Amino acid sequence: MSLRTQKVNSLISQEVSNIIAREIDLKPGVFVTIAKVDTTRDLRYSHIFISVFPESEIHYVEKTLEHELKTIQRKLNQKLHMKILPRLKFKIDTTEARADEIEKLLRQI
């Protein structure tokens, strides 16, 4: 991954996190964290991996972010000063859930 892509990922992570925290109304007690941002080499697409607490609210958060995607995209585009503005795609980060499953299996052994 190039240094430029790393900087773009970091900037997008910070800005989208701020937008979600300040602009998107979520249920009380629901927290969304940006786990990772993967931007393609051509900077056209950014996959934003999110973790949700509590996990039982994953579907609610997915629907809310899908509904608010245009708003998030517009606000991000206003903050980024780039020739090519990446299109956002939210995905659920399942790393922690998989780690828990592996840990449970190891305990059983």
N, C-alpha and C positions, 0 to 999 in steps of 0.2 A: 504494500500500500504506500502510495506516495505521501510526502509530507503535506502537500496541498490537500489531498483527500482527508488526511487526518485532521487538519485544521478545520476543514469544512464540516466534518463529522462532529468535532467538538463544538463548533459554533452552533450548528443545528440542534445538537443535544441541549445546549444551554438555553437557546431561544425558545425551542418548543416546550421545554420544561417550564419556563417562565410563563408562556402563553397558557398552558394547561392550568397552571396554578392560579393565575390571575383572571383569566378570561372565560374558562369553562366551568360551568356550575355542575359539580358532582354531588352525589348524596353525602351527607355528613358521615364521616368515618371511613370514606373510601379514599384511598391514596394511590396515585399513579406515579411510578418512577421510570425514567428513561434508563434502561439497562445498557443499551448499545445503539449506535447509529451506523448503518452501512450504506455508504453512498457509492454509486457506480463510478467507474473511472471517468466516464464522459460527463459526470455530474448531473445527469438528467433525472435520476431517481434516488431517493433516500428511503431505506427501509429502517423504520424506527421500532426497535424492540422495547416493549414496555412490560413492567411487572406491576401487578395489581394486588393491593391488600385491602380487604380480605379476598382470598382467591374465589370465594363464592360470588363475587361481584364482577367477574371477568366478562361475562356476556353483557352486563349492563354497561361497562366501560367501553367495550368494543362498539356497541350500538351508539353510544354517546359520541365517541370519537369519530365514527363513520358519519354521523349526522353533522358534526361540527368541523369536518375535514376542510371544507371550503373556507371557513372562517380562519382556521389555524393556518392554512396555506397562504391566505391573503395577508395575514398579520406577519407571518414569517417573511414573505416576499418583500414587505415594506421595510423590514429590518436588515435583510441581506442586501449587500451592494455587490452583486455579481451579474455578469453578463448572462449566464445560464442559471436559471433558478430551478433547483431540483423539485420534482413532484414527490409528495410524501405518501408513504404507505405504512400503516401501523400494523405491527404483528405482536403477538403475545410471546414474551420470553419464557420459555419452559425450562430453562437451565436449572433453576432452583427446585422445581418439582421433580425433574429427572434425578437430581442429586439426592433428594430425599428418598426416592424409590430405590436407588442404588444402595444408599446407606441402610435402608430397611432390609434389603436382600442380603447385604453383608452381615448384618446382625443375626439373621436367621441361619447363616452357615456355620 
